[in-house]
Amino acid sequence: MLPGNKDAHSKSVDWKGQPMKRLHVSVGVTDLEHSVEFYTTLFDAKPTVRKPGYAKWMLDDPRVNFVLDSRGCREGVDHLGIQVDDDAELEGMTRQLAQAEAPLIEQSSAECCYSKSDKTWSLDPVGVRWEVFHTHDDLAWYGADTHPLHAPLGDTKDGCCGVTSSVEAE
């Protein structure tokens, strides 16, 4: 494992021994290689996961799941999220989104971005897409993840996870 990186399923705890959530940032790029070079330098670490059209850093400092995706994403920040370590945390975060009166779409066993996860999608008051998710497994294929909150209203281009059928890893 590379310095600063964690495997996709490692757990961290705070000073009280409580599980720590991980911020997720998904950025759409057109020149993946150039972007990987930039972020490798910025983070001083190589990607934890590197697949065709996709790179992911699982960093502890800052504690972030940072993704670059060139598979149909619009350029720039595609969506934000919070990665949790178990189903109870996912249920708690989903309750918090519901209390915020945010629109919710829940997905079980979603296959997207080379991972299998349970997710809840939402929009903040200005339309920023958020996902709260618990990853259960890695996949050898990109996967599919389509639902109405993932593409912004009026945008005909799907977001990063807008692939409509499983795509085998190249």
C-alpha positions in Angstrom: 0.0 0.0 0.0 1.2 3.5 -0.8 1.9 6.1 1.9 -1.1 8.2 2.7 -3.5 5.6 1.1 -5.8 3.1 2.6 -7.6 0.2 1.0 -11.2 0.9 0.1 -12.6 -0.9 3.2 -10.3 0.3 6.0 -11.9 1.8 9.1 -10.6 4.7 11.1 -11.7 5.8 14.5 -11.6 9.2 16.3 -10.0 9.9 19.6 -13.1 8.5 21.3 -12.8 5.2 19.4 -15.9 6.1 17.3 -15.9 5.3 13.5 -14.9 8.3 11.3 -16.8 9.1 8.1 -14.9 9.9 5.0 -15.6 12.8 2.6 -16.1 11.8 -1.0 -15.4 14.1 -3.9 -16.1 12.9 -7.5 -14.5 15.1 -10.3 -15.2 14.6 -14.0 -12.2 15.0 -16.2 -11.5 14.7 -20.0 -7.7 14.2 -19.7 -7.4 11.5 -17.0 -3.6 11.1 -17.3 -2.9 14.8 -16.9 -5.3 15.0 -13.9 -3.8 11.9 -12.3 -0.3 13.5 -12.5 -1.6 16.7 -10.9 -3.4 15.0 -8.0 -0.6 12.5 -7.5 1.7 15.5 -6.9 -0.9 17.4 -4.8 -1.6 14.4 -2.5 2.0 13.1 -2.6 0.5 9.7 -3.3 -0.4 7.5 -6.2 -4.0 6.4 -6.7 -5.2 3.6 -4.5 -7.4 2.3 -7.4 -6.5 2.8 -11.1 -8.8 1.4 -13.8 -9.6 2.5 -17.3 -11.2 6.0 -17.2 -11.0 6.0 -13.4 -8.7 6.8 -10.5 -9.4 6.9 -6.7 -7.3 8.0 -3.8 -8.3 6.8 -0.3 -6.4 9.3 1.8 -6.2 9.7 5.6 -4.8 13.2 5.5 -7.1 14.7 4.5 -9.6 11.9 5.2 -11.2 11.7 1.7 -12.3 9.3 -1.0 -11.2 11.4 -4.0 -12.2 10.2 -7.5 -11.4 11.2 -11.0 -13.7 9.9 -13.7 -13.6 10.3 -17.4 -16.6 8.1 -18.3 -19.3 10.6 -19.3 -18.9 13.0 -16.4 -19.3 16.7 -16.9 -16.1 18.4 -16.1 -15.5 19.6 -12.6 -17.1 18.5 -9.4 -19.8 15.9 -10.3 -21.0 15.2 -6.8 -20.0 15.1 -3.2 -20.6 12.4 -0.6 -19.9 10.8 2.8 -18.6 7.3 2.9 -19.6 5.4 6.1 -18.2 2.2 7.5 -21.4 0.3 8.3 -25.1 0.0 7.6 -26.0 1.6 11.0 -24.1 4.8 10.0 -25.8 4.7 6.6 -29.2 4.5 8.2 -28.3 7.4 10.6 -27.1 9.6 7.7 -30.2 8.8 5.7 -32.3 9.8 8.7 -30.4 13.1 9.0 -31.0 13.8 5.3 -34.7 13.1 5.8 -34.8 15.5 8.8 -33.3 18.1 6.5 -36.4 17.6 4.2 -34.1 16.8 1.3 -35.3 14.6 -1.6 -34.0 11.0 -1.1 -33.5 8.0 -3.3 -32.1 4.9 -1.7 -30.2 2.2 -3.6 -29.3 -1.2 -2.4 -26.3 -3.1 -3.9 -25.6 -0.3 -6.4 -22.8 -1.3 -8.8 -20.9 1.8 -9.7 -17.3 3.0 -10.0 -15.8 -0.5 -9.5 -17.6 -0.9 -6.2 -20.8 -2.4 -4.8 -22.5 -0.1 -2.3 -25.7 0.7 -0.5 -26.4 4.4 -1.1 -28.8 7.3 -0.4 -28.8 10.1 -2.9 -30.0 13.6 -2.2 -29.8 17.2 -3.4 -28.9 20.2 -1.2 -31.0 23.4 -1.4 -28.9 24.7 -4.3 -28.9 21.4 -6.3 -25.5 20.0 -5.3 -25.8 16.2 -5.6 -24.8 14.2 -2.5 -24.5 10.5 -1.9 -24.1 8.8 1.4 -22.8 5.3 1.0 -21.4 2.1 2.5 -19.2 0.1 0.2 -19.4 -3.6 0.6 -17.1 -4.9 -2.2 -14.8 -4.1 -5.0 -15.9 -5.0 -8.6 -13.8 -5.8 -11.7 -16.2 -3.8 -13.9 -17.3 -0.1 -13.8 -20.9 -0.9 -13.1 -24.2 1.0 -13.6 -25.9 3.5 -11.4 -28.8 5.5 -12.8 -31.4 7.4 -11.0 -33.1 10.8 -11.3 -31.1 12.7 -8.7 -27.8 11.9 -10.2 -28.3 14.0 -13.3 -29.0 17.7 -12.7 -32.4 18.9 -13.8 -32.4 19.8 -17.4 -29.0 18.2 -18.0 -29.1 15.6 -20.7 -25.7 14.2 -19.9 -25.6 11.6 -17.1 -23.3 12.1 -14.2 -20.3 9.9 -13.6 -22.3 7.0 -12.4 -24.8 7.4 -15.3 -23.6 4.4 -17.2 -26.7 2.4 -18.2 -25.2 -1.1 -18.3 -22.2 -2.9 -16.7 -19.0 -2.3 -18.6 -16.3 -4.9 -18.3 -12.9 -3.6 -17.2 -10.7 -3.1 -20.2 
